[in-house]
Amino acid sequence: MTLWNDTLTEHRNKLNDHLIDTAIAAVREVGPAGVTMSGLAKRAGVSRQTLYNHFADVDAILVAHVQRE
């Protein structure tokens, strides 16, 4: 059971990092007002539902970026 939990946690952490990195790249290109969850999902190659499973909105992603740094 531990192996599965470790693998799942690792996957979730990697996906969170990917989503945050994608959001920051988008903010640098179009500014924060131009970033949408739909656009981020498409750019990150995930479904909108997957993105919303990880973050409530763009602001939450930006907060996660600040906390990560």
C-alpha positions as CSV (number, residue, x, y, z in Angstrom):
1,M,0.0,0.0,0.0
2,T,2.8,2.4,0.8
3,L,4.3,2.0,-2.7
4,W,1.0,3.0,-4.3
5,N,0.6,6.0,-2.0
6,D,4.2,7.1,-2.7
7,T,3.6,6.8,-6.4
8,L,0.3,8.7,-6.3
9,T,1.8,11.4,-4.2
10,E,4.8,11.7,-6.5
11,H,2.5,11.9,-9.6
12,R,0.3,14.6,-8.0
13,N,3.3,16.7,-7.0
14,K,4.8,16.5,-10.5
15,L,1.5,17.4,-12.0
16,N,1.1,20.3,-9.6
17,D,4.5,21.6,-10.6
18,H,3.7,21.2,-14.3
19,L,0.4,23.2,-13.8
20,I,2.1,25.9,-11.9
21,D,5.0,26.2,-14.4
22,T,2.4,26.3,-17.3
23,A,0.5,29.1,-15.5
24,I,3.6,31.2,-14.8
25,A,4.6,30.9,-18.5
26,A,1.2,32.0,-19.6
27,V,1.2,35.0,-17.1
28,R,4.6,36.1,-18.5
29,E,3.2,35.9,-22.1
30,V,-0.3,37.5,-21.7
31,G,-0.4,38.9,-18.2
32,P,-2.5,37.7,-15.3
33,A,-5.7,39.1,-16.7
34,G,-5.3,37.1,-19.9
35,V,-5.0,33.7,-18.2
36,T,-8.0,31.5,-17.9
37,M,-8.5,28.0,-16.5
38,S,-9.7,26.7,-19.8
39,G,-6.6,28.1,-21.6
40,L,-4.3,26.7,-18.9
41,A,-5.8,23.3,-19.2
42,K,-5.4,23.3,-22.9
43,R,-1.8,24.6,-22.7
44,A,-0.9,22.1,-20.0
45,G,-2.4,19.2,-21.9
46,V,-4.9,18.2,-19.2
47,S,-8.7,18.4,-19.0
48,R,-10.3,21.3,-17.2
49,Q,-11.6,18.9,-14.6
50,T,-8.1,17.7,-13.9
51,L,-7.0,21.3,-13.5
52,Y,-9.9,22.1,-11.2
53,N,-9.1,19.0,-9.1
54,H,-5.8,20.5,-8.3
55,F,-6.6,24.3,-8.1
56,A,-9.8,26.2,-7.6
57,D,-8.8,29.1,-9.9
58,V,-5.9,31.0,-11.4
59,D,-5.3,32.9,-8.2
60,A,-4.9,29.6,-6.3
61,I,-2.2,28.6,-8.8
62,L,-0.4,31.8,-8.4
63,V,-0.5,31.5,-4.6
64,A,0.9,28.0,-4.9
65,H,3.7,29.4,-7.1
66,V,4.6,31.9,-4.4
67,Q,4.5,29.2,-1.7
68,R,6.6,26.9,-3.8
69,E,9.3,29.5,-4.3
